[in-house]
Structure formats: structure tokens, C-alpha cells
Amino acid sequence: MKNIAVFVDVQNIYYTTRDTFAQSLNYRHVWQYLSEQGNIVLANAYAIAPNDDSQHKFQKALSHIGFNVKLKPFIQRKDGSAKGDWDVGITIDVLEHAAEVDVICLLSGDGDFDLLMQKVAAKYGIETWVIGVEPLTANTLIQSVSRFIPIETTWLLR
């Protein structure tokens, strides 16, 4: 049985599922699916520190499922723009754990991760999977992994 490490770009998944399906991802379905593929030995969900009750409840639900929820403060810039980017944190954690597992599974559609996925596959000889919303997942990311798993309507909250 394969040992799987899961890394979730929560903001990316939230916005891509909302924009495509007008619904949110049911993380229990993802957990169940991945559990059928192997042993989940690490599962990190990267999110923004809650500023309202709904975000806090969502993050508690992720923890209850089995995810380690890593939080970063939401930064509001003087010009009005906002930042809550976890790309570097996700990259560091993937590089730290890739040698210990058979599969790195990333939930994101962000093309910035394509080089990371290529690198860990080449360096460690492991499988790389991406779970994402197909129309909003970068083609370079899809092409960089050994397996792309599209989010479908059956994986959404009802």
C-alpha cells in the first residue's frame, strides 16, 4: 500500500470550486478517495487565519477529518490589496516530506507548483498527483504530474 502525503492549497481550491460549481469541496470525499488509494501519512491544509465564525468552523472541520491546518495571517496592504499566499510554505513542506512517501498529492490548480512537482518526482522517484478543478487548473501543472484527478460534482458539498 502506498504512503501518501497530501497538501491542500485551501484558498485556491475554495475559489476554483466556487467559480466553477458555485459550491464548496467536500473534504471528506477527498479523504475517503485518497484513503482508498493508500495510507495518508501526512495531510496539511494551508489556510488563512479565521476572521469570522464560518472560517473557524470550516478549519475545525478540516482538523476533525484529519488534516493538520496551518494558518497564516491575512495581510491587508495599504493600497487595499490583500495577501494570504502559502506557496512557499507548501513548497518547503513538500520538499521536506517527499523522501518519506510514495505519493505527493497536491490539491491546487496553481501553475507555480509545476516545477516543484517535476523536481520531487525526478529526485525521489515518487508519484505526483494533483487534484483540482480541471478548467481552472494550469495545463503546466496537469502536465507536470504523474496523475491528475479532476474535482467533479460528486465531491462537492450538497
Rosetta blueprint (number, residue, H / E / L):
1 M L
2 K E
3 N E
4 I E
5 A E
6 V E
7 F E
8 V E
9 D E
10 V H
11 Q H
12 N H
13 I H
14 Y H
15 Y H
16 T H
17 T H
18 R H
19 D H
20 T H
21 F H
22 A L
23 Q L
24 S L
25 L E
26 N L
27 Y H
28 R H
29 H H
30 V H
31 W H
32 Q H
33 Y H
34 L H
35 S H
36 E H
37 Q H
38 G E
39 N E
40 I E
41 V E
42 L E
43 A E
44 N E
45 A E
46 Y E
47 A E
48 I E
49 A L
50 P L
51 N L
52 D L
53 D H
54 S H
55 Q H
56 H H
57 K H
58 F H
59 Q H
60 K H
61 A H
62 L H
63 S H
64 H H
65 I H
66 G L
67 F L
68 N E
69 V E
70 K E
71 L E
72 K E
73 P L
74 F L
75 I E
76 Q E
77 R L
78 K L
79 D L
80 G L
81 S L
82 A E
83 K E
84 G L
85 D L
86 W L
87 D H
88 V H
89 G H
90 I H
91 T H
92 I H
93 D H
94 V H
95 L H
96 E H
97 H H
98 A H
99 A H
100 E H
101 V L
102 D L
103 V E
104 I E
105 C E
106 L E
107 L E
108 S L
109 G L
110 D L
111 G H
112 D H
113 F H
114 D H
115 L H
116 L H
117 M H
118 Q H
119 K H
120 V H
121 A H
122 A H
123 K H
124 Y H
125 G L
126 I L
127 E E
128 T E
129 W E
130 V E
131 I E
132 G E
133 V L
134 E H
135 P H
136 L H
137 T L
138 A L
139 N H
140 T H
141 L H
142 I H
143 Q H
144 S H
145 V L
146 S L
147 R E
148 F E
149 I E
150 P E
151 I L
152 E L
153 T H
154 T H
155 W H
156 L E
157 L L
158 R L
